[in-house]
Amino acid sequence: MKISSRVQNIAESMTLALTARAKLMKKQGLDVVGFGAGEPDFDTPEHIKAVAIEDIRNGVTKYTPTGGTPELKEAICNKFKRDNGLAYEPKQILVSPGAKFSLFAAILTLCNEGDEVIIPSPYWLTYPEQVKAAGGKPVFIQTGVESGFKVTPEQLKKALTPRTALFILNNPSNPTGAVYSKEELEPLANVLMQTDISIISDEIYESLTYDGVRFVSFPSLRPALKERTIIVNGVSKTYSMTGWRIGYAAGPAHIIAAMNRLQDHSTSNPTSFTQRASATAILGDQSCVEKMRHAFDERRIYMVGRLNAIPGVRCATPQGAFYVFPDVSAFYGKKLSGKEIKGSLDLANVLLEEHKVAVVPGLPFGDDRCVRLSYALSMQEITKGLDRIEAALKSMNI
């Protein structure tokens, strides 16, 4: 059997692969600290679980409408009005089995063969693979620690060509934790207003911001942009519901309808008994979110301080999500545990195999100078893992 060139062109998810390796090592009895997974370590709040359990017991285990139940769509519309000042109708909402599929459906719907898709780098590693699967061409705008990992309007304008069909903005960012202020988004909006390209605004980490930073949903800046933007969000990060597989998209009704048709013939509906529970999460008491955000904030501050205290490490302070993305390129060309470190992939492999710490190399995120560490794990594990990283890097005598 022959694998299609389209699928052969897609790289595996290095975050999922590395997390699987770390879990296998743990299963083998090894004491591995895993900074890899983008998954909150908290349990799903009890009041949310109770609704799903009740629905399972009551037989809510059958098909629902492909794009989600009316109840959940209404809840999502209320959320956009409450949190973002955006008005949507249920026909402008698509609920999918995970925000990842919402993104995939949007990209497949908006991208034709040969279209260029602008992606600020570093980027979530799935974006370019989904663009390639759609037959598009990823076009990267490189940012770095120096610019706070944020794209400038000058860079965006320079990247535009007659083939540009789509711009993907991830705010707050995975892997960098960068958050754009309204003042930083406005110039980007001005550039895009001079074009007719579509926009995907991935806002999955919306609720996780720090240092008093206020999240601003991109299409809220201009009514005209709202008509060209698909917002992607979900319950996974905000409510620690990663395994529940509920993501959603909001946008123009005709685009959402097209995405719904794609979902008709691929995944069908999101899991039935998770939908009312997701509506409960969105509309219910949000104190559980604040409790998790506060814990992430404490870990963030600790990790940034520890990493920057290691000679040779440069770590920007993230203002959102639950990742740090330190520059470790000062260690390249040296040896760790007898192995030459040529880049982030080598460093990640040696740290895992020899020092029992799982970090994700920056290479698949578009910046080989860095590695990504999640702080969605306990402070005890963070401390132990950073002790190991510090000892390993200091042994390289930079």
PyMOL commands that set and color helices and strands:
alter all, ss='L'
color gray80, all
select helices_A, chain A and resi 5-8+14-27+46-57+70-84+90-92+99-110+126-133+145-147+153-159+182-193+218-221+223-226+242-244+253-264+272-283+287-308+329-331+344-355+363-365+379-394
alter helices_A, ss='H'
color red, helices_A
select strands_A, chain A and resi 33-34+93-96+116-121+137-142+164-170+198-202+229-234+247-250+323-324+335-336+339-340+357-358+360-361+371-374
alter strands_A, ss='S'
color yellow, strands_A
deselect
rebuild
show_as cartoon
